[in-house]
Amino acid sequence: MSDDRRPDGHGPQHPSRPTGEALDPGRERWRELVRAKALRSAPERREPFETSSGIRVRDLYTPADVAGLDEDRDLGRPGEYPFTRGVQPTMYRSRFWTMRQYAGFATAEETNRRFRYLLEQGQTGLSVAFDLPTQMGYDSDAPEADGEVGRVGVPITSLADMAVLVDGLPLGQVSTSMTINATAPILLALYVASAEAQGVPRESISGTTQNDILKEYIARGTYIFPPRPSMRLVTDVFEFCATELPKWNTISISGYHMREAGATAAQELAFTLADAIAYVEAAVARGLDVDDFAGRLSFFFAAWSELFEEVAKFRVARRMWATIMRERFGALNPRSWVCRFHVQTAGSSLTAQSVDNNVVRTTIQALAAVLGGAQSLHTNSRDEALALPTEEAARLALRTQQILAYEAGVTETPDPLAGSYYVESLSNELEAAAWAYLDEIETMGGTLAAIEGGFQQRQIQEAAYRVQQAIESGAQVVVGVNRFRDDEVSTPPLQRIDPDGERRQVERVRRVRAERSAGVWAAAMDRLEAVARGDGNLMPPILEAVRAYATVGEISDRLRVAWGEHRELITV
């Protein structure tokens, strides 16, 4: 461990970086002589100018604002600690980010066709959306699933469904990202079993399970079990993949959903890193060596339209995580210090009015991700405020990434905004705001204690309320909604879900139950429950259960019996 500790023993001293306005006589003369004269004839639009995180944007940035910047300490070079300038020495000069389009709807057959289409269009990674029953641990024929099967993602209940979903896809060549949390170990087991059935060895299987249960309690709500057994499942995946799936990213620690719920950029950054600290602490408490699993941790951030704050956020995320891993957790392998992340453009920024405007929003947001050095990117489609995307809309969203990669010139050098007076100052102030939140969480006893007390939830709700007030008052402009409305608004053709898909899906679930070996199934389920009531790693018995054609709902129900279900505490 580093000696650079705070006196309270709770972590590293925060690096001292320059924040606030530095004294600059030249700037003061400019304000008094040039700016003051201009203001008499053209007053500024508002006062103050602030980012979404409440950071004051000054009227002019100068070299004085970065005079205290230490290149080695604060920036490094691409591929070197603290990775502010990127995780790879050559970044996009060698290889573009993985271009993903999130897809999943109706049935496994239809989603498989969409994946094949996107791969033909140049997509370089798969990204699976699961329907709500799958996310919540219910089978497609459960009463709780009625009307929700295949609506917001693909329904996967058993190995039979997963085999159809990945049929003919090159699983040994493309990585697959799965947005799944409470049932993440089950879906991972289904994917591994399907890949092995195709002849793909475990060491060649690559991808990511989101597997981030803490943010579900904070912002999204698709949890099943209480927090502490849920954390056990997360660390079981860490432990299993450390030895069995060397190319698998065991978690995608997600700020995206917190940002979608209304968090500011500073809150998204801080609360995501707080969750990450909790996961590392849980794994270390399990007895895992930090360098055995930290290199497969990944992150998932949102990209909003405030370009420079978003670029600063991505750069700071790398710098803060490198500091936390090296100084707080004593990781020795430089790979353990690296913050690799996927970015998705902001779904909640999309408007149902004037959907063509969404193409522009998504382009700006994708540009922020690229300038910020993302490893993977999903661009939302123009029609997603109305329905799941059509093929045409998804293709245009993918073309947005391809134009940025091949035509815009923004990939020619790593971190092209490095050294900008504004971006470096903004990065430092955003980092200071994030450390302040982390310190507050630390004083509460850590992430789980803060979640149980509702701290993160309240902070996000208050930030969302302030934004909604600003939009309703007109202080925050949303083009096409509260200003610059189109005279005529037309609805484009929308993706329609086959109403017969749910019936076919339910029939397959019931056929699987009828045709499987009852004895093999029962023995696997009994072993699963026994391990759940003990302290062994659950991934091997889950793999055994899915190979016996146990369903997602059946496995989840056995864990419900062992652990109970989480109920949100409502405070008045």
C-alpha positions in Angstrom: 0.0 0.0 0.0 1.1 3.5 -0.6 2.0 5.8 2.3 0.0 8.6 0.7 -2.9 8.1 3.1 -5.3 10.4 4.8 -4.9 10.7 8.6 -8.3 9.0 9.1 -7.0 5.9 7.2 -10.0 5.9 4.7 -8.0 6.4 1.5 -5.5 8.4 -0.3 -4.9 12.1 0.0 -6.7 13.8 -2.9 -4.1 15.0 -5.3 -3.8 18.8 -5.1 -4.8 20.2 -8.4 -5.4 23.9 -9.2 -9.1 24.8 -8.9 -10.8 28.2 -9.1 -9.7 31.2 -11.0 -6.0 32.1 -10.9 -4.8 35.7 -10.7 -3.9 37.0 -14.2 -3.3 40.7 -14.6 -3.7 40.4 -18.4 -7.2 39.0 -17.9 -8.1 41.7 -15.5 -7.0 44.4 -17.9 -9.1 42.7 -20.7 -12.1 42.7 -18.5 -11.8 46.3 -17.5 -11.1 47.7 -21.0 -12.4 45.3 -23.7 -15.1 43.2 -22.1 -16.7 46.0 -20.1 -17.0 48.1 -23.3 -18.6 45.1 -25.2 -21.1 44.5 -22.4 -22.4 48.0 -22.6 -23.7 47.3 -26.1 -24.3 43.5 -25.9 -25.1 42.2 -22.4 -24.4 38.6 -21.8 -27.4 36.1 -22.2 -27.4 35.1 -18.6 -25.5 35.2 -15.3 -24.0 33.0 -14.2 -22.9 30.5 -16.8 -22.7 27.1 -15.2 -22.2 23.5 -16.2 -24.8 20.8 -15.3 -22.8 20.2 -12.1 -23.0 23.8 -11.1 -19.4 24.6 -12.0 -19.0 28.3 -12.8 -17.8 28.9 -16.4 -15.6 31.9 -16.5 -15.7 34.6 -19.2 -12.1 33.8 -20.2 -9.5 31.1 -19.6 -5.8 31.8 -19.8 -2.5 30.1 -19.2 -2.7 31.2 -15.5 -5.5 28.7 -15.0 -3.3 25.8 -15.9 -0.1 27.2 -14.4 -0.2 24.7 -11.5 -0.8 21.7 -13.8 1.9 19.1 -13.4 2.1 17.1 -16.6 3.5 14.0 -15.1 1.2 13.9 -12.1 -2.0 15.2 -13.7 -1.9 14.1 -17.3 0.9 11.6 -18.0 1.1 10.4 -21.6 -1.5 8.1 -23.3 -1.2 4.6 -21.9 0.7 5.8 -18.8 -0.5 6.6 -15.2 -2.7 8.4 -14.4 -4.2 7.6 -17.9 -5.9 11.0 -18.1 -5.0 11.1 -21.8 -6.2 7.6 -22.6 -5.7 4.0 -21.8 -3.7 3.0 -24.9 -0.5 4.7 -26.2 -1.9 5.0 -29.7 -5.7 5.1 -28.9 -7.7 5.4 -32.2 -4.7 5.7 -34.4 -4.4 1.9 -34.1 -7.9 0.8 -33.5 -11.3 2.5 -33.3 -13.6 2.0 -30.3 -16.0 -1.0 -30.5 -19.1 0.2 -32.3 -22.2 -1.3 -30.7 -25.9 -0.9 -31.2 -28.1 -2.1 -28.3 -30.7 -4.5 -29.6 -33.3 -6.9 -28.3 -37.0 -7.3 -28.8 -39.9 -9.6 -29.5 -38.2 -13.0 -29.6 -34.7 -14.6 -29.8 -35.3 -15.2 -33.5 -36.0 -11.6 -34.4 -33.2 -10.3 -32.2 -30.8 -12.7 -33.9 -31.8 -11.3 -37.3 -31.2 -7.8 -36.1 -27.7 -8.7 -34.8 -26.9 -10.3 -38.1 -28.1 -7.2 -39.9 -26.0 -4.9 -37.7 -22.9 -7.0 -38.1 -23.4 -6.8 -41.9 -23.6 -3.0 -41.6 -20.2 -2.8 -39.9 -21.0 -3.1 -36.2 -18.0 -4.6 -34.3 -19.6 -5.8 -31.1 -23.0 -7.1 -29.9 -25.0 -5.5 -27.2 -28.1 -7.3 -25.8 -31.1 -5.7 -24.3 -33.2 -8.2 -22.2 -36.9 -7.8 -21.5 -38.1 -6.9 -18.0 -39.2 -10.4 -17.0 -35.7 -11.7 -17.8 -34.2 -8.8 -15.8 -36.4 -9.5 -12.8 -36.0 -13.3 -12.8 -39.4 -14.3 -14.2 -40.1 -16.8 -17.0 -42.1 -15.7 -20.0 -45.1 -17.7 -18.9 -45.1 -16.2 -15.3 -48.2 -14.1 -14.4 -45.8 -11.2 -13.6 -44.6 -11.3 -17.2 -47.9 -11.0 -18.9 -47.8 -8.2 -21.5 -44.1 -7.5 -21.0 -42.6 -10.4 -22.9 -40.2 -9.0 -25.6 -41.4 -5.4 -25.1 -38.2 -3.7 -24.1 -35.7 -6.4 -24.9 -35.3 -10.1 -25.9 -36.9 -12.7 -23.6 -34.4 -15.4 -22.5 -35.7 -18.1 -20.2 -33.5 -21.1 -20.9 -30.6 -22.5 -22.9 -33.0 -23.1 -25.8 -33.6 -19.4 -26.1 -29.9 -18.4 -25.8 -29.0 -21.0 -28.5 -31.4 -19.3 -30.9 -30.2 -15.8 -29.9 -26.6 -16.5 -30.8 -27.2 -19.0 -33.6 -24.7 -18.3 -36.4 -23.0 -15.4 -34.6 -19.2 -15.5 -34.5 -18.9 -15.7 -30.7 -15.2 -16.4 -30.8 -14.6 -13.2 -32.8 -17.0 -10.5 -31.5 -17.5 -9.4 -27.9 -21.0 -9.4 -26.4 -22.2 -6.9 -23.9 -25.2 -7.9 -21.9 -27.2 -5.3 -20.0 -28.3 -7.5 -17.1 -27.8 -7.1 -13.4 -29.9 -9.1 -10.8 -29.8 -12.2 -13.0 -26.4 -11.5 -14.5 -24.8 -14.8 -13.3 -27.6 -16.8 -14.9 -27.3 -15.1 -18.3 -23.6 -15.3 -18.2 -23.9 -19.1 -17.6 -26.4 -19.4 -20.5 -24.0 -17.5 -22.8 -21.0 -19.6 -21.8 -22.9 -22.9 -22.3 -24.1 -21.7 -25.7 -20.7 -20.6 -26.8 -19.2 -23.9 -25.7 -21.9 -25.8 -27.6 -20.7 -23.9 -30.7 -17.2 -25.1 -30.0 -15.8 -21.8 -28.7 -13.4 -22.4 -25.8 -13.8 -20.4 -22.6 -10.5 -18.6 -23.2 -11.9 -17.1 -26.4 -15.2 -15.9 -25.0 -15.2 -12.2 -24.7 -17.7 -9.6 -23.6 -19.2 -7.9 -20.6 -22.0 -8.6 -18.1 -23.2 -5.3 -16.6 -23.6 -7.1 -13.2 -23.8 -3.8 -11.4 -26.5 -4.3 -8.7 -25.8 -1.3 -6.6 -27.0 1.2 -9.1 -30.3 -0.7 -9.3 -30.9 0.2 -5.6 -30.0 3.8 -6.4 -31.6 4.6 -9.7 -33.1 1.8 -11.8 -35.0 -0.7 -9.6 -34.5 -4.0 -11.4 -33.2 -5.8 -8.2 -34.5 -9.1 -6.8 -32.5 -10.0 -3.7 -31.3 -7.9 -0.7 -28.1 -6.0 -1.3 -25.7 -8.3 0.6 -26.6 -11.6 -1.1 -26.6 -9.6 -4.4 -23.1 -8.5 -3.7 -22.2 -12.1 -3.2 -23.4 -12.9 -6.7 -21.3 -10.1 -8.1 -18.1 -11.3 -6.4 -18.9 -14.9 -7.4 -18.7 -13.7 -11.0 -15.4 -11.9 -10.3 -13.9 -15.1 -8.8 -15.2 -17.5 -11.5 -14.1 -15.3 -14.4 -10.6 -14.7 -12.9 -9.8 -18.3 -13.6 -12.3 -19.5 -16.2 -13.0 -16.5 -18.6 -9.8 -14.5 -19.0 -11.3 -12.2 -21.7 -14.6 -11.5 -19.9 -15.3 -8.1 -18.3 -16.9 -9.2 -15.1 -18.8 -5.9 -14.4 -19.7 -2.7 -16.1 -20.0 -0.3 -13.2 -22.7 2.0 -14.4 -23.2 5.7 -14.0 -25.4 5.7 -17.1 -28.6 4.9 -15.3 -28.0 7.4 -12.5 -27.4 10.1 -15.1 -30.6 9.1 -16.9 -32.4 9.4 -13.6 -31.2 13.0 -13.3 -27.7 12.9 -11.7 -25.3 15.7 -12.7 -21.9 14.9 -14.3 -20.2 15.2 -10.9 -22.7 12.9 -9.2 -22.5 10.4 -12.0 -18.7 10.3 -11.7 -18.7 10.2 -7.9 -21.5 7.7 -7.3 -20.1 5.3 -10.0 -16.6 5.3 -8.4 -18.2 4.9 -5.0 -20.0 1.7 -6.3 -16.7 0.5 -7.8 -14.9 1.0 -4.5 -17.6 -1.1 -2.8 -17.2 -3.9 -5.4 -13.4 -4.0 -5.0 -13.8 -4.0 -1.2 -16.2 -7.0 -1.4 -13.9 -8.9 -3.6 -10.9 -8.3 -1.4 -12.9 -9.3 1.6 -13.7 -12.6 -0.2 -9.9 -13.2 -0.3 -9.3 -12.3 -3.9 -6.0 -10.5 -4.8 -6.9 -7.1 -6.3 -4.5 -7.7 -9.3 -6.3 -11.0 -10.1 -9.6 -9.3 -10.9 -9.2 -5.5 -11.2 -8.0 -5.7 -14.8 -11.4 -7.0 -15.9 -13.5 -4.3 -14.3 -15.1 -1.9 -16.7 -17.3 1.1 -16.5 -20.4 2.5 -18.3 -21.1 6.2 -18.6 -23.6 8.4 -20.3 -22.7 11.1 -22.8 -24.8 14.3 -22.7 -24.8 17.3 -25.0 -22.7 19.6 -22.8 -19.6 18.7 -24.8 -16.7 20.0 -22.7 -18.0 18.9 -19.3 -18.5 15.4 -20.7 -15.0 15.2 -22.2 -13.7 16.4 -18.8 -15.7 13.8 -17.0 -14.3 10.9 -19.0 -10.7 12.2 -18.6 -11.2 12.6 -14.8 -12.8 9.2 -14.5 -9.5 7.6 -15.6 -7.4 9.8 -13.4 -9.5 9.2 -10.3 -9.8 5.5 -10.8 -6.0 5.1 -11.3 -5.4 7.0 -8.1 -8.0 4.9 -6.1 -6.6 1.6 -7.4 -2.9 2.4 -6.9 -3.2 4.4 -3.6 -6.2 3.1 -1.8 -6.1 -0.6 -2.8 -2.4 -1.0 -3.5 -2.8 -2.6 -6.9 0.6 -3.2 -8.4 -0.3 -4.2 -11.9 -0.7 -1.1 -14.2 -3.6 -3.0 -15.9 -5.5 -2.8 -12.5 -5.2 1.0 -12.6 -6.9 1.4 -16.0 -10.5 2.7 -16.2 -11.9 1.2 -19.4 -15.4 2.3 -20.3 -18.4 1.9 -22.6 -20.5 5.0 -23.4 -24.1 5.3 -24.5 -25.6 8.6 -25.7 -28.3 10.0 -23.4 -31.6 8.3 -23.9 -33.5 10.8 -21.7 -32.2 13.7 -23.9 -34.2 12.3 -26.8 -37.5 14.0 -27.6 -40.7 12.6 -29.1 -41.2 16.0 -30.8 -39.2 16.7 -33.9 -37.3 13.4 -33.8 -34.8 14.5 -36.4 -33.3 16.8 -33.8 -32.2 13.7 -31.9 -29.7 12.9 -34.7 -27.9 16.1 -33.9 -28.0 15.5 -30.1 -26.7 12.0 -30.5 -23.9 13.2 -32.8 -22.7 15.8 -30.2 -22.8 13.2 -27.5 -20.9 10.6 -29.5 -18.3 13.2 -30.3 -17.9 13.8 -26.5 -17.3 10.1 -26.0 -14.7 10.0 -28.8 -12.9 13.1 -27.6 -13.0 11.6 -24.1 -11.4 8.4 -25.1 -14.2 5.7 -24.9 -13.4 2.1 -25.6 -16.9 1.2 -26.7 -19.9 3.3 -27.9 -23.6 2.9 -28.5 -25.4 5.7 -30.3 -29.1 6.0 -29.6 -31.5 6.0 -32.6 -33.6 9.0 -33.6 -36.9 7.3 -32.9 -36.2 5.8 -29.4 -38.3 8.3 -27.6 -41.3 6.8 -29.4 -40.5 3.0 -29.7 -37.7 0.5 -30.1 -35.6 1.6 -33.1 -36.3 0.5 -36.6 -33.6 -1.0 -38.8 -33.2 2.3 -40.7 -32.9 4.4 -37.5 -30.4 1.9 -36.0 -28.3 2.0 -39.2 -28.2 5.8 -39.2 -27.1 5.7 -35.5 -24.3 3.4 -36.5 -23.3 5.5 -39.5 -22.9 8.4 -37.0 -20.1 6.5 -35.3 -18.6 5.6 -38.6 -18.5 9.2 -39.8 -16.8 10.3 -36.6 -14.3 7.5 -37.0 -13.5 7.8 -40.7 -14.3 11.4 -41.7 -14.2 13.9 -38.8 -10.5 13.8 -38.1 -11.0 13.6 -34.3 -9.3 10.2 -34.1 -5.9 11.2 -35.4 -4.2 11.9 -32.1 -4.9 10.8 -28.5 -6.7 13.3 -26.3 -6.8 16.2 -28.7 -8.2 18.6 -26.1 -5.3 18.1 -23.7 -3.8 21.4 -22.6 -6.9 23.4 -23.3 -7.1 26.1 -20.6 -10.9 25.5 -20.3 -10.9 21.7 -20.4 -8.0 21.3 -18.0 -9.6 23.8 -15.5 -13.0 22.1 -15.9 -11.4 18.7 -15.4 -9.8 19.8 -12.1 -13.0 21.4 -10.8 -15.1 18.4 -11.7 -12.7 16.1 -10.0 -12.8 18.3 -6.9 -16.6 18.1 -6.8 -16.5 14.3 -7.3 -14.0 13.8 -4.4 -16.2 15.9 -2.2 -19.1 13.5 -2.8 -16.8 10.5 -2.2 -15.6 12.0 1.1 -19.3 12.5 2.2 -20.1 8.8 1.3 -17.0 7.7 3.3 -18.1 9.5 6.4 -21.5 7.7 6.2 -19.7 4.4 6.4 -19.3 3.6 2.7 -21.4 3.0 -0.3 -23.9 0.4 1.0 -24.6 2.4 4.2 -25.1 5.6 2.0 -27.5 3.6 -0.3 -29.4 2.2 2.7 -29.8 5.7 4.0 -31.0 7.0 0.7 -28.2 9.6 0.2 -27.5 9.0 -3.5 -31.2 8.6 -4.3 -32.0 12.0 -2.7 -29.1 13.8 -4.4 -30.2 12.5 -7.8 -33.9 13.4 -7.2 -33.0 16.9 -6.2 -30.8 17.4 -9.3 -33.5 16.1 -11.6 -36.1 18.4 -10.0 -33.9 21.4 -10.5 -33.5 20.5 -14.2 -37.2 20.0 -14.7 -37.9 23.4 -13.1 -35.4 25.0 -15.4 -37.0 23.4 -18.5 -40.5 24.3 -17.4 -39.5 27.9 -16.8 -37.7 28.1 -20.1 -34.4 28.9 -18.4 -33.0 25.6 -20.0 -33.9 25.4 -23.6 -34.8 22.1 -25.2 -35.0 22.7 -29.0 -38.3 21.6 -30.4 -39.9 21.3 -27.0 -40.0 24.6 -25.1 -38.5 26.7 -27.9 -38.2 26.5 -31.7 -41.1 24.1 -32.1 -41.9 22.8 -35.6 -45.1 24.0 -37.1 -45.9 20.4 -38.2 -44.8 17.3 -36.3 -44.9 14.0 -38.1 -44.3 10.6 -36.6 -41.9 8.3 -38.6 -42.7 4.7 -39.2 -42.1 2.8 -35.9 -40.8 -0.6 -35.0 -43.7 -2.9 -34.2 -43.6 -5.9 -32.0 -45.2 -9.0 -33.4 -48.2 -9.6 -31.1 -47.9 -13.4 -31.7 -44.3 -13.4 -30.5 -45.3 -13.7 -26.8 -47.4 -16.8 -27.5 -44.5 -18.5 -29.4 -42.1 -17.7 -26.6 -44.4 -19.1 -23.9 -44.8 -22.3 -26.0 -41.0 -22.7 -26.2 -40.7 -22.3 -22.4 -43.3 -25.0 -21.7 -41.8 -27.3 -24.3 -38.4 -27.0 -22.6 -39.9 -28.0 -19.3 -41.8 -30.9 -20.8 -38.8 -32.3 -22.7 -35.9 -32.0 -20.2 -34.8 -34.7 -17.9 -36.7 -34.2 -14.6 -34.2 -36.1 -12.6 -31.1 -34.2 -13.9 -33.0 -30.9 -13.4 -34.1 -31.7 -9.8 -30.6 -32.8 -8.8 -29.0 -29.6 -10.2 -31.6 -27.4 -8.5 -31.1 -29.0 -5.2 -27.3 -28.5 -5.5 -27.9 -24.8 -6.4 -30.1 -24.2 -3.3 -27.6 -26.0 -1.0 -24.7 -23.8 -2.2 -26.9 -20.7 -1.9 -27.6 -21.5 1.7 -23.8 -22.0 2.3 -20.9 -19.9 1.1 -19.6 -21.5 -2.0 -19.3 -19.9 -5.4 -22.7 -20.1 -7.2 -21.4 -20.0 -10.8 -20.6 -23.7 -11.1 -24.1 -24.8 -9.8 -25.8 -22.2 -12.0 -23.9 -23.5 -15.0 -25.0 -27.1 -14.1 -28.6 -25.9 -13.7 -28.8 -24.1 -17.1 -27.3 -27.2 -18.8 -30.1 -29.2 -17.3 -32.5 -26.6 -18.9 -33.5 -24.9 -15.7 -35.1 -21.6 -16.5 -34.1 -18.1 -15.4 -37.3 -18.0 -13.3 -36.7 -21.3 -11.6 -33.1 -20.5 -10.7 -34.2 -17.0 -9.4 -37.0 -18.6 -7.4 -34.6 -21.0 -5.6 -32.4 -18.0 -4.7 -35.5 -16.1 -3.5 -36.3 -19.1 -1.2 -32.7 -19.0 0.2 -32.3 -15.2 0.5 -35.7 -13.5 0.3 -36.5 -10.5 -1.8 -35.6 -6.8 -1.5 -38.3 -4.3 -0.7 -37.5 -0.6 -1.1 -37.8 1.4 2.2 -40.3 4.1 1.7 -39.7 7.2 3.9 -42.1 10.0 4.3 
